[in-house]
Amino acid sequence: MADDKEWQDRVKGLLKAELAKRNINYKQLSELLEQHYGIKESSQNLSNKIARGKFSAVFLAQVCKAIGCNELKLN
């Protein structure tokens, strides 16, 4: 069974892959989150948060919705 660190790496990879697929950088993500949800986070803060892989399911869902990702594959 995967431990927390493995899951953090997995969700971090999933999110980074979805951003890369859409060619969205952290500055653009910051703008999208503010535009859609009023969330004000700097691109550096987003980079750090995603790099740690420790973020809430709410944050994951907000990012996915803001970038137009309606489905995640967990395989």
Distance bins in CASP14 RR format, pairs under 12 A and 6 or more apart:
PFRMAT RR
TARGET T0000
AUTHOR 0000-0000-0000
RMODE 2
METHOD distances of the structure
MODEL  1
1 7 0 0 0 0 0 1 0 0 0 0 0
2 8 0 0 0 0 1 0 0 0 0 0 0
2 9 0 0 0 0 1 0 0 0 0 0 0
2 10 1 0 0 1 0 0 0 0 0 0 0
2 11 0 0 0 0 0 1 0 0 0 0 0
2 74 0 0 0 0 0 1 0 0 0 0 0
3 9 0 0 0 0 0 1 0 0 0 0 0
3 10 0 0 0 0 0 1 0 0 0 0 0
4 10 0 0 0 0 0 1 0 0 0 0 0
4 11 0 0 0 0 0 1 0 0 0 0 0
4 52 0 0 0 0 0 1 0 0 0 0 0
4 53 0 0 0 0 1 0 0 0 0 0 0
4 54 0 0 0 0 1 0 0 0 0 0 0
5 11 0 0 0 0 0 1 0 0 0 0 0
5 12 0 0 0 0 0 1 0 0 0 0 0
5 52 0 0 0 0 0 1 0 0 0 0 0
5 53 0 0 0 0 1 0 0 0 0 0 0
5 54 0 0 0 0 0 1 0 0 0 0 0
6 12 0 0 0 0 0 1 0 0 0 0 0
6 13 0 0 0 0 0 1 0 0 0 0 0
6 53 0 0 0 0 0 1 0 0 0 0 0
7 13 0 0 0 0 0 1 0 0 0 0 0
7 14 0 0 0 0 0 1 0 0 0 0 0
7 53 0 0 0 0 1 0 0 0 0 0 0
7 54 0 0 0 0 1 0 0 0 0 0 0
7 55 0 0 0 0 0 1 0 0 0 0 0
7 57 0 0 0 0 0 1 0 0 0 0 0
7 60 0 0 0 0 0 1 0 0 0 0 0
7 74 0 0 0 0 0 1 0 0 0 0 0
8 14 0 0 0 0 0 1 0 0 0 0 0
8 15 0 0 0 0 0 1 0 0 0 0 0
8 49 0 0 0 0 0 1 0 0 0 0 0
8 50 0 0 0 0 0 1 0 0 0 0 0
8 51 0 0 0 0 0 1 0 0 0 0 0
8 52 1 0 0 1 0 0 0 0 0 0 0
8 53 1 0 1 0 0 0 0 0 0 0 0
8 54 1 0 1 0 0 0 0 0 0 0 0
8 55 0 0 0 0 1 0 0 0 0 0 0
8 60 0 0 0 0 0 1 0 0 0 0 0
9 15 0 0 0 0 0 1 0 0 0 0 0
9 16 0 0 0 0 0 1 0 0 0 0 0
9 50 0 0 0 0 0 1 0 0 0 0 0
9 51 0 0 0 0 0 1 0 0 0 0 0
9 52 0 0 0 0 0 1 0 0 0 0 0
9 53 1 0 0 1 0 0 0 0 0 0 0
9 54 0 0 0 0 0 1 0 0 0 0 0
10 16 0 0 0 0 0 1 0 0 0 0 0
10 17 0 0 0 0 0 1 0 0 0 0 0
10 53 0 0 0 0 1 0 0 0 0 0 0
10 60 0 0 0 0 0 1 0 0 0 0 0
10 72 0 0 0 0 0 1 0 0 0 0 0
10 73 0 0 0 0 0 1 0 0 0 0 0
10 74 1 0 0 1 0 0 0 0 0 0 0
10 75 0 0 0 0 0 1 0 0 0 0 0
11 17 0 0 0 0 0 1 0 0 0 0 0
11 18 0 0 0 0 0 1 0 0 0 0 0
11 49 0 0 0 0 0 1 0 0 0 0 0
11 50 0 0 0 0 1 0 0 0 0 0 0
11 51 0 0 0 0 0 1 0 0 0 0 0
11 52 0 0 0 0 0 1 0 0 0 0 0
11 53 1 0 1 0 0 0 0 0 0 0 0
11 54 0 0 0 0 1 0 0 0 0 0 0
11 55 1 0 0 1 0 0 0 0 0 0 0
11 56 0 0 0 0 0 1 0 0 0 0 0
11 57 0 0 0 0 1 0 0 0 0 0 0
11 59 0 0 0 0 0 1 0 0 0 0 0
11 60 1 0 0 1 0 0 0 0 0 0 0
11 61 0 0 0 0 0 1 0 0 0 0 0
11 63 0 0 0 0 0 1 0 0 0 0 0
11 64 0 0 0 0 0 1 0 0 0 0 0
11 72 0 0 0 0 1 0 0 0 0 0 0
11 74 0 0 0 0 1 0 0 0 0 0 0
12 18 0 0 0 0 0 1 0 0 0 0 0
12 19 0 0 0 0 0 1 0 0 0 0 0
12 47 0 0 0 0 0 1 0 0 0 0 0
12 48 0 0 0 0 0 1 0 0 0 0 0
12 49 0 0 0 0 1 0 0 0 0 0 0
12 50 1 0 0 1 0 0 0 0 0 0 0
12 51 1 0 0 1 0 0 0 0 0 0 0
12 52 1 0 0 1 0 0 0 0 0 0 0
12 53 1 0 1 0 0 0 0 0 0 0 0
12 54 0 0 0 0 1 0 0 0 0 0 0
12 55 0 0 0 0 1 0 0 0 0 0 0
12 59 0 0 0 0 0 1 0 0 0 0 0
12 60 0 0 0 0 0 1 0 0 0 0 0
12 63 0 0 0 0 0 1 0 0 0 0 0
13 19 0 0 0 0 1 0 0 0 0 0 0
13 20 0 0 0 0 1 0 0 0 0 0 0
13 21 0 0 0 0 0 1 0 0 0 0 0
13 50 0 0 0 0 1 0 0 0 0 0 0
13 51 0 0 0 0 0 1 0 0 0 0 0
13 52 0 0 0 0 0 1 0 0 0 0 0
13 53 0 0 0 0 1 0 0 0 0 0 0
13 60 0 0 0 0 0 1 0 0 0 0 0
13 72 0 0 0 0 0 1 0 0 0 0 0
13 73 0 0 0 0 0 1 0 0 0 0 0
13 74 0 0 0 0 0 1 0 0 0 0 0
14 20 0 0 0 0 0 1 0 0 0 0 0
14 21 0 0 0 0 0 1 0 0 0 0 0
14 50 0 0 0 0 0 1 0 0 0 0 0
14 53 0 0 0 0 1 0 0 0 0 0 0
14 55 0 0 0 0 0 1 0 0 0 0 0
14 60 0 0 0 0 1 0 0 0 0 0 0
14 63 0 0 0 0 0 1 0 0 0 0 0
14 64 0 0 0 0 1 0 0 0 0 0 0
14 69 0 0 0 0 1 0 0 0 0 0 0
14 71 0 0 0 0 0 1 0 0 0 0 0
14 72 1 0 1 0 0 0 0 0 0 0 0
14 73 0 0 0 0 1 0 0 0 0 0 0
14 74 1 0 0 1 0 0 0 0 0 0 0
14 75 0 0 0 0 0 1 0 0 0 0 0
15 21 0 0 0 0 0 1 0 0 0 0 0
15 22 0 0 0 0 0 1 0 0 0 0 0
15 24 0 0 0 0 0 1 0 0 0 0 0
15 26 0 0 0 0 0 1 0 0 0 0 0
15 29 0 0 0 0 1 0 0 0 0 0 0
15 46 0 0 0 0 0 1 0 0 0 0 0
15 47 0 0 0 0 0 1 0 0 0 0 0
15 49 0 0 0 0 1 0 0 0 0 0 0
15 50 1 0 1 0 0 0 0 0 0 0 0
15 51 0 0 0 0 0 1 0 0 0 0 0
15 52 0 0 0 0 0 1 0 0 0 0 0
15 53 0 0 0 0 1 0 0 0 0 0 0
15 54 0 0 0 0 0 1 0 0 0 0 0
15 55 0 0 0 0 1 0 0 0 0 0 0
15 57 0 0 0 0 0 1 0 0 0 0 0
15 59 0 0 0 0 1 0 0 0 0 0 0
15 60 1 0 0 1 0 0 0 0 0 0 0
15 61 0 0 0 0 0 1 0 0 0 0 0
15 62 0 0 0 0 0 1 0 0 0 0 0
15 63 1 0 0 1 0 0 0 0 0 0 0
15 64 1 0 0 1 0 0 0 0 0 0 0
15 66 0 0 0 0 0 1 0 0 0 0 0
15 67 0 0 0 0 1 0 0 0 0 0 0
15 69 0 0 0 0 1 0 0 0 0 0 0
15 72 0 0 0 0 1 0 0 0 0 0 0
16 22 0 0 0 0 0 1 0 0 0 0 0
16 24 0 0 0 0 0 1 0 0 0 0 0
16 25 0 0 0 0 0 1 0 0 0 0 0
16 26 0 0 0 0 0 1 0 0 0 0 0
16 29 0 0 0 0 0 1 0 0 0 0 0
16 46 0 0 0 0 0 1 0 0 0 0 0
16 47 0 0 0 0 0 1 0 0 0 0 0
16 49 0 0 0 0 0 1 0 0 0 0 0
16 50 1 0 0 1 0 0 0 0 0 0 0
16 51 0 0 0 0 1 0 0 0 0 0 0
16 53 0 0 0 0 1 0 0 0 0 0 0
16 63 0 0 0 0 0 1 0 0 0 0 0
16 67 0 0 0 0 0 1 0 0 0 0 0
16 69 0 0 0 0 0 1 0 0 0 0 0
17 24 0 0 0 0 0 1 0 0 0 0 0
17 50 0 0 0 0 0 1 0 0 0 0 0
17 64 0 0 0 0 0 1 0 0 0 0 0
17 67 0 0 0 0 0 1 0 0 0 0 0
17 69 0 0 0 0 1 0 0 0 0 0 0
17 72 0 0 0 0 1 0 0 0 0 0 0
17 73 0 0 0 0 1 0 0 0 0 0 0
18 24 0 0 0 0 1 0 0 0 0 0 0
18 29 0 0 0 0 0 1 0 0 0 0 0
18 50 0 0 0 0 0 1 0 0 0 0 0
18 60 0 0 0 0 1 0 0 0 0 0 0
18 63 0 0 0 0 1 0 0 0 0 0 0
18 64 1 0 0 1 0 0 0 0 0 0 0
18 65 0 0 0 0 0 1 0 0 0 0 0
18 66 0 0 0 0 0 1 0 0 0 0 0
18 67 1 0 0 1 0 0 0 0 0 0 0
18 68 0 0 0 0 1 0 0 0 0 0 0
18 69 1 0 1 0 0 0 0 0 0 0 0
18 70 0 0 0 0 0 1 0 0 0 0 0
18 71 0 0 0 0 1 0 0 0 0 0 0
18 72 1 0 0 1 0 0 0 0 0 0 0
18 73 0 0 0 0 0 1 0 0 0 0 0
19 25 1 0 0 1 0 0 0 0 0 0 0
19 26 0 0 0 0 1 0 0 0 0 0 0
19 27 0 0 0 0 0 1 0 0 0 0 0
19 28 0 0 0 0 1 0 0 0 0 0 0
19 29 1 0 0 1 0 0 0 0 0 0 0
19 30 0 0 0 0 0 1 0 0 0 0 0
19 32 0 0 0 0 0 1 0 0 0 0 0
19 43 0 0 0 0 0 1 0 0 0 0 0
19 46 0 0 0 0 1 0 0 0 0 0 0
19 47 0 0 0 0 0 1 0 0 0 0 0
19 50 0 0 0 0 1 0 0 0 0 0 0
19 63 0 0 0 0 1 0 0 0 0 0 0
19 64 0 0 0 0 0 1 0 0 0 0 0
19 66 0 0 0 0 0 1 0 0 0 0 0
19 67 1 0 0 1 0 0 0 0 0 0 0
19 68 0 0 0 0 0 1 0 0 0 0 0
19 69 0 0 0 0 1 0 0 0 0 0 0
20 26 0 0 0 0 0 1 0 0 0 0 0
20 29 0 0 0 0 0 1 0 0 0 0 0
20 50 0 0 0 0 0 1 0 0 0 0 0
20 67 0 0 0 0 0 1 0 0 0 0 0
20 69 0 0 0 0 0 1 0 0 0 0 0
21 64 0 0 0 0 0 1 0 0 0 0 0
21 67 0 0 0 0 1 0 0 0 0 0 0
21 68 0 0 0 0 0 1 0 0 0 0 0
21 69 0 0 0 0 1 0 0 0 0 0 0
21 71 0 0 0 0 0 1 0 0 0 0 0
21 72 0 0 0 0 0 1 0 0 0 0 0
21 73 0 0 0 0 0 1 0 0 0 0 0
22 28 0 0 0 0 1 0 0 0 0 0 0
22 29 0 0 0 0 1 0 0 0 0 0 0
22 32 0 0 0 0 0 1 0 0 0 0 0
22 63 0 0 0 0 0 1 0 0 0 0 0
22 64 0 0 0 0 0 1 0 0 0 0 0
22 66 0 0 0 0 0 1 0 0 0 0 0
22 67 1 0 1 0 0 0 0 0 0 0 0
22 68 1 0 0 1 0 0 0 0 0 0 0
22 69 1 0 0 1 0 0 0 0 0 0 0
23 29 0 0 0 0 0 1 0 0 0 0 0
23 67 0 0 0 0 0 1 0 0 0 0 0
24 30 0 0 0 0 0 1 0 0 0 0 0
24 31 0 0 0 0 1 0 0 0 0 0 0
24 32 1 0 0 1 0 0 0 0 0 0 0
24 33 0 0 0 0 0 1 0 0 0 0 0
24 43 0 0 0 0 0 1 0 0 0 0 0
24 46 0 0 0 0 0 1 0 0 0 0 0
24 50 0 0 0 0 0 1 0 0 0 0 0
24 63 0 0 0 0 1 0 0 0 0 0 0
24 64 0 0 0 0 0 1 0 0 0 0 0
24 66 0 0 0 0 1 0 0 0 0 0 0
24 67 1 0 1 0 0 0 0 0 0 0 0
24 68 0 0 0 0 1 0 0 0 0 0 0
24 69 0 0 0 0 1 0 0 0 0 0 0
25 31 0 0 0 0 1 0 0 0 0 0 0
25 32 0 0 0 0 0 1 0 0 0 0 0
25 43 1 0 0 1 0 0 0 0 0 0 0
25 44 0 0 0 0 0 1 0 0 0 0 0
25 46 0 0 0 0 1 0 0 0 0 0 0
25 47 0 0 0 0 1 0 0 0 0 0 0
25 50 0 0 0 0 0 1 0 0 0 0 0
25 67 0 0 0 0 0 1 0 0 0 0 0
26 32 0 0 0 0 0 1 0 0 0 0 0
26 33 0 0 0 0 0 1 0 0 0 0 0
26 41 0 0 0 0 1 0 0 0 0 0 0
26 42 0 0 0 0 1 0 0 0 0 0 0
26 43 1 1 0 0 0 0 0 0 0 0 0
26 44 1 0 0 1 0 0 0 0 0 0 0
26 45 0 0 0 0 1 0 0 0 0 0 0
26 46 1 0 1 0 0 0 0 0 0 0 0
26 47 1 0 1 0 0 0 0 0 0 0 0
26 48 0 0 0 0 1 0 0 0 0 0 0
26 49 0 0 0 0 1 0 0 0 0 0 0
26 50 1 0 0 1 0 0 0 0 0 0 0
26 51 0 0 0 0 0 1 0 0 0 0 0
26 63 0 0 0 0 0 1 0 0 0 0 0
26 67 0 0 0 0 0 1 0 0 0 0 0
27 33 0 0 0 0 0 1 0 0 0 0 0
27 34 0 0 0 0 0 1 0 0 0 0 0
27 41 0 0 0 0 0 1 0 0 0 0 0
27 42 0 0 0 0 1 0 0 0 0 0 0
27 43 1 0 1 0 0 0 0 0 0 0 0
27 44 0 0 0 0 1 0 0 0 0 0 0
27 45 0 0 0 0 0 1 0 0 0 0 0
27 46 0 0 0 0 1 0 0 0 0 0 0
27 47 0 0 0 0 1 0 0 0 0 0 0
28 34 0 0 0 0 0 1 0 0 0 0 0
28 35 0 0 0 0 0 1 0 0 0 0 0
28 43 0 0 0 0 1 0 0 0 0 0 0
28 46 0 0 0 0 0 1 0 0 0 0 0
28 63 0 0 0 0 0 1 0 0 0 0 0
28 66 0 0 0 0 1 0 0 0 0 0 0
28 67 0 0 0 0 1 0 0 0 0 0 0
29 35 0 0 0 0 0 1 0 0 0 0 0
29 36 0 0 0 0 0 1 0 0 0 0 0
29 37 0 0 0 0 0 1 0 0 0 0 0
29 39 0 0 0 0 0 1 0 0 0 0 0
29 41 0 0 0 0 1 0 0 0 0 0 0
29 42 0 0 0 0 0 1 0 0 0 0 0
29 43 1 0 0 1 0 0 0 0 0 0 0
29 44 0 0 0 0 0 1 0 0 0 0 0
29 45 0 0 0 0 0 1 0 0 0 0 0
29 46 1 0 1 0 0 0 0 0 0 0 0
29 47 0 0 0 0 1 0 0 0 0 0 0
29 49 0 0 0 0 0 1 0 0 0 0 0
29 50 0 0 0 0 1 0 0 0 0 0 0
29 59 0 0 0 0 0 1 0 0 0 0 0
29 62 0 0 0 0 0 1 0 0 0 0 0
29 63 1 0 0 1 0 0 0 0 0 0 0
29 64 0 0 0 0 0 1 0 0 0 0 0
29 65 0 0 0 0 0 1 0 0 0 0 0
29 66 1 0 0 1 0 0 0 0 0 0 0
29 67 1 0 0 1 0 0 0 0 0 0 0
29 68 0 0 0 0 0 1 0 0 0 0 0
29 69 0 0 0 0 0 1 0 0 0 0 0
30 36 0 0 0 0 0 1 0 0 0 0 0
30 37 0 0 0 0 0 1 0 0 0 0 0
30 38 0 0 0 0 0 1 0 0 0 0 0
30 39 0 0 0 0 1 0 0 0 0 0 0
30 40 0 0 0 0 1 0 0 0 0 0 0
30 41 1 0 1 0 0 0 0 0 0 0 0
30 42 1 0 0 1 0 0 0 0 0 0 0
30 43 1 0 1 0 0 0 0 0 0 0 0
30 44 0 0 0 0 1 0 0 0 0 0 0
30 45 0 0 0 0 1 0 0 0 0 0 0
30 46 1 0 1 0 0 0 0 0 0 0 0
30 47 0 0 0 0 1 0 0 0 0 0 0
30 49 0 0 0 0 0 1 0 0 0 0 0
30 50 0 0 0 0 0 1 0 0 0 0 0
30 63 0 0 0 0 0 1 0 0 0 0 0
30 66 0 0 0 0 0 1 0 0 0 0 0
30 67 0 0 0 0 0 1 0 0 0 0 0
31 37 0 0 0 0 0 1 0 0 0 0 0
31 38 0 0 0 0 0 1 0 0 0 0 0
31 39 0 0 0 0 0 1 0 0 0 0 0
31 40 0 0 0 0 0 1 0 0 0 0 0
31 41 0 0 0 0 0 1 0 0 0 0 0
31 42 0 0 0 0 0 1 0 0 0 0 0
31 43 0 0 0 0 1 0 0 0 0 0 0
31 46 0 0 0 0 0 1 0 0 0 0 0
31 66 0 0 0 0 1 0 0 0 0 0 0
31 67 0 0 0 0 0 1 0 0 0 0 0
32 38 0 0 0 0 0 1 0 0 0 0 0
32 39 0 0 0 0 1 0 0 0 0 0 0
32 41 0 0 0 0 0 1 0 0 0 0 0
32 43 0 0 0 0 0 1 0 0 0 0 0
32 46 0 0 0 0 0 1 0 0 0 0 0
32 62 0 0 0 0 1 0 0 0 0 0 0
32 63 0 0 0 0 1 0 0 0 0 0 0
32 64 0 0 0 0 0 1 0 0 0 0 0
32 65 0 0 0 0 1 0 0 0 0 0 0
32 66 1 0 1 0 0 0 0 0 0 0 0
32 67 1 0 0 1 0 0 0 0 0 0 0
32 68 0 0 0 0 1 0 0 0 0 0 0
32 69 0 0 0 0 0 1 0 0 0 0 0
33 39 1 0 1 0 0 0 0 0 0 0 0
33 40 0 0 0 0 1 0 0 0 0 0 0
33 41 1 0 0 1 0 0 0 0 0 0 0
33 42 0 0 0 0 0 1 0 0 0 0 0
33 43 0 0 0 0 0 1 0 0 0 0 0
33 45 0 0 0 0 0 1 0 0 0 0 0
33 46 1 0 0 1 0 0 0 0 0 0 0
33 49 0 0 0 0 0 1 0 0 0 0 0
33 58 0 0 0 0 0 1 0 0 0 0 0
33 59 0 0 0 0 1 0 0 0 0 0 0
33 61 0 0 0 0 0 1 0 0 0 0 0
33 62 1 0 0 1 0 0 0 0 0 0 0
33 63 1 0 0 1 0 0 0 0 0 0 0
33 64 0 0 0 0 0 1 0 0 0 0 0
33 65 0 0 0 0 1 0 0 0 0 0 0
33 66 1 0 1 0 0 0 0 0 0 0 0
33 67 0 0 0 0 1 0 0 0 0 0 0
34 40 1 0 1 0 0 0 0 0 0 0 0
34 41 1 0 0 1 0 0 0 0 0 0 0
34 42 0 0 0 0 0 1 0 0 0 0 0
34 43 0 0 0 0 0 1 0 0 0 0 0
34 46 0 0 0 0 0 1 0 0 0 0 0
34 62 0 0 0 0 0 1 0 0 0 0 0
34 66 0 0 0 0 1 0 0 0 0 0 0
35 62 0 0 0 0 0 1 0 0 0 0 0
35 65 0 0 0 0 0 1 0 0 0 0 0
35 66 1 0 0 1 0 0 0 0 0 0 0
35 67 0 0 0 0 0 1 0 0 0 0 0
36 61 0 0 0 0 0 1 0 0 0 0 0
36 62 1 0 0 1 0 0 0 0 0 0 0
36 63 0 0 0 0 1 0 0 0 0 0 0
36 64 0 0 0 0 0 1 0 0 0 0 0
36 65 1 0 0 1 0 0 0 0 0 0 0
36 66 1 0 1 0 0 0 0 0 0 0 0
36 67 0 0 0 0 1 0 0 0 0 0 0
36 68 0 0 0 0 0 1 0 0 0 0 0
37 58 0 0 0 0 0 1 0 0 0 0 0
37 59 0 0 0 0 0 1 0 0 0 0 0
37 61 0 0 0 0 0 1 0 0 0 0 0
37 62 1 0 1 0 0 0 0 0 0 0 0
37 63 0 0 0 0 1 0 0 0 0 0 0
37 65 0 0 0 0 1 0 0 0 0 0 0
37 66 1 0 0 1 0 0 0 0 0 0 0
38 62 0 0 0 0 1 0 0 0 0 0 0
38 66 0 0 0 0 0 1 0 0 0 0 0
39 45 0 0 0 0 0 1 0 0 0 0 0
39 46 0 0 0 0 1 0 0 0 0 0 0
39 49 0 0 0 0 0 1 0 0 0 0 0
39 58 0 0 0 0 0 1 0 0 0 0 0
39 59 0 0 0 0 1 0 0 0 0 0 0
39 62 1 0 0 1 0 0 0 0 0 0 0
39 63 0 0 0 0 1 0 0 0 0 0 0
39 65 0 0 0 0 0 1 0 0 0 0 0
39 66 0 0 0 0 1 0 0 0 0 0 0
40 46 0 0 0 0 0 1 0 0 0 0 0
41 47 0 0 0 0 1 0 0 0 0 0 0
41 48 0 0 0 0 1 0 0 0 0 0 0
41 49 1 0 0 1 0 0 0 0 0 0 0
41 50 0 0 0 0 0 1 0 0 0 0 0
41 55 0 0 0 0 0 1 0 0 0 0 0
41 59 0 0 0 0 1 0 0 0 0 0 0
41 62 0 0 0 0 0 1 0 0 0 0 0
41 63 0 0 0 0 0 1 0 0 0 0 0
41 66 0 0 0 0 0 1 0 0 0 0 0
42 48 0 0 0 0 1 0 0 0 0 0 0
42 49 0 0 0 0 0 1 0 0 0 0 0
43 49 0 0 0 0 0 1 0 0 0 0 0
43 50 0 0 0 0 0 1 0 0 0 0 0
44 50 0 0 0 0 0 1 0 0 0 0 0
44 51 0 0 0 0 0 1 0 0 0 0 0
45 51 0 0 0 0 0 1 0 0 0 0 0
45 52 0 0 0 0 0 1 0 0 0 0 0
45 55 0 0 0 0 0 1 0 0 0 0 0
45 59 0 0 0 0 0 1 0 0 0 0 0
46 52 0 0 0 0 0 1 0 0 0 0 0
46 53 0 0 0 0 0 1 0 0 0 0 0
46 55 0 0 0 0 1 0 0 0 0 0 0
46 59 0 0 0 0 1 0 0 0 0 0 0
46 62 0 0 0 0 0 1 0 0 0 0 0
46 63 0 0 0 0 1 0 0 0 0 0 0
46 66 0 0 0 0 0 1 0 0 0 0 0
46 67 0 0 0 0 0 1 0 0 0 0 0
47 53 0 0 0 0 0 1 0 0 0 0 0
47 55 0 0 0 0 0 1 0 0 0 0 0
48 54 0 0 0 0 0 1 0 0 0 0 0
48 55 0 0 0 0 0 1 0 0 0 0 0
49 55 1 0 1 0 0 0 0 0 0 0 0
49 56 0 0 0 0 1 0 0 0 0 0 0
49 59 1 0 0 1 0 0 0 0 0 0 0
49 60 0 0 0 0 0 1 0 0 0 0 0
49 62 0 0 0 0 0 1 0 0 0 0 0
49 63 0 0 0 0 1 0 0 0 0 0 0
50 59 0 0 0 0 1 0 0 0 0 0 0
50 60 0 0 0 0 1 0 0 0 0 0 0
50 63 0 0 0 0 1 0 0 0 0 0 0
52 59 0 0 0 0 0 1 0 0 0 0 0
53 59 0 0 0 0 0 1 0 0 0 0 0
53 60 0 0 0 0 1 0 0 0 0 0 0
53 63 0 0 0 0 0 1 0 0 0 0 0
54 60 0 0 0 0 0 1 0 0 0 0 0
55 61 0 0 0 0 0 1 0 0 0 0 0
55 62 0 0 0 0 1 0 0 0 0 0 0
55 63 0 0 0 0 1 0 0 0 0 0 0
55 64 0 0 0 0 0 1 0 0 0 0 0
56 62 0 0 0 0 1 0 0 0 0 0 0
56 63 0 0 0 0 0 1 0 0 0 0 0
57 63 0 0 0 0 0 1 0 0 0 0 0
57 64 0 0 0 0 0 1 0 0 0 0 0
57 72 0 0 0 0 0 1 0 0 0 0 0
58 64 0 0 0 0 0 1 0 0 0 0 0
58 65 0 0 0 0 0 1 0 0 0 0 0
59 65 0 0 0 0 0 1 0 0 0 0 0
59 66 0 0 0 0 0 1 0 0 0 0 0
60 66 0 0 0 0 0 1 0 0 0 0 0
60 67 0 0 0 0 0 1 0 0 0 0 0
60 69 0 0 0 0 1 0 0 0 0 0 0
60 72 0 0 0 0 1 0 0 0 0 0 0
60 74 0 0 0 0 0 1 0 0 0 0 0
61 67 0 0 0 0 0 1 0 0 0 0 0
61 68 0 0 0 0 0 1 0 0 0 0 0
61 69 0 0 0 0 1 0 0 0 0 0 0
61 70 0 0 0 0 0 1 0 0 0 0 0
61 71 0 0 0 0 0 1 0 0 0 0 0
61 72 0 0 0 0 1 0 0 0 0 0 0
62 68 0 0 0 0 0 1 0 0 0 0 0
62 69 0 0 0 0 0 1 0 0 0 0 0
63 69 1 0 0 1 0 0 0 0 0 0 0
63 72 0 0 0 0 0 1 0 0 0 0 0
64 70 1 0 0 1 0 0 0 0 0 0 0
64 71 0 0 0 0 1 0 0 0 0 0 0
64 72 1 0 0 1 0 0 0 0 0 0 0
65 71 0 0 0 0 0 1 0 0 0 0 0
65 72 0 0 0 0 0 1 0 0 0 0 0
END
